[in-house]
Amino acid sequence: MLLLLKDGPVTASYLGERLGLSAAGIRRHLDILVEEGLTEVVHRRPPARPGHTAGRGRPAKHFRLTDQGRAQFGHAYDELAAEALTALRETGGPEAVRRFAKTRFERLVEDVKPLVNEDESVPAVARQLAEALDAHGYAATVTSVGNGVQICQHHCPVAHVAAEHPELCEAEQEVFSALLGKHVQPLASIADGHGICTTNIPLTPVSPSTAERQER
């Protein structure tokens, strides 16, 4: 794949010559990469020979990496995002980071409308929140636990950034609370090293002081 990254688009014959393998064997491997979405085929006509019209002849099959294939070589998106938030804090202060974090999360769940502040509506809002987060890669579910419900996020696309900038998690809880009309309890966070982000939503009123004691 490194040759495809550096030299692509290239033919199976070219790769065979570079690697000392048969073109047929290389082609079989490339076909597998195409099926996996890591490479794609582009057709290029052979260059014109002296005395011949350009563009004649059967188009040669070339292979190149797709975006998914390039992603196999890694990226620095997390580092870039963390550096951007650090720069934002340095220029605008902590409040600027909090505003950004809240606005970002509000956009993720913008289709979720707050319902009436009654216990029977809380599970419905929680399910809407989970569906909205699920659509953005958070793999969210809702579970009934005792006298409450919990929103569990089995994946966090921004976990590495949130580990450096907890404002992202704090904004999430703030938006949850606003939409649910209740104080919510963050129980676990992937950014802090847990396997799942868990937010508990009591169906009976819980004061902030009581919630703090329960979290200890």
C-alpha angles and dihedrals in degrees: 000000000000090000090050089052095048102034106020142167088057138150127247088247091056092051091046091055093048094047099036093240134121118273089230092057092046090049092054090052091047091051089056090051089051091053089050091052094243097113136025136202125245124181121223126179115234116258116267117267122221110284094014132103115257116250098029121131136048114313111253117237111240127183130214136170121266122220087266090053092050089051088065087074092059134244140226100228094124093050092047093050092047091049091049092053091047089053090048090053092048093051102033104021130236092304091062090056091048092051091049092048093049094046091049094052093043088058091053092057099029092126092058112096122201113248130207115301096253129117095243091059097049097078090050093053090044090054091050090051091049091050091050092049092044089058089058096051101267094121089221128185136176123228131185110229121177110303095350148038131251130213108213121194109197092188134030117199091198100040095121092050092044090054088066096033111039089180087087091062093040091054090051092056091045092054092045090053093048094051095043095043089226141097107260129205121224104211103172140004133200088214088062093051102269122131095236137026105235127189118185119210112194116213089210123057114276121189118224091244092054091047091052091053091049092051093054 
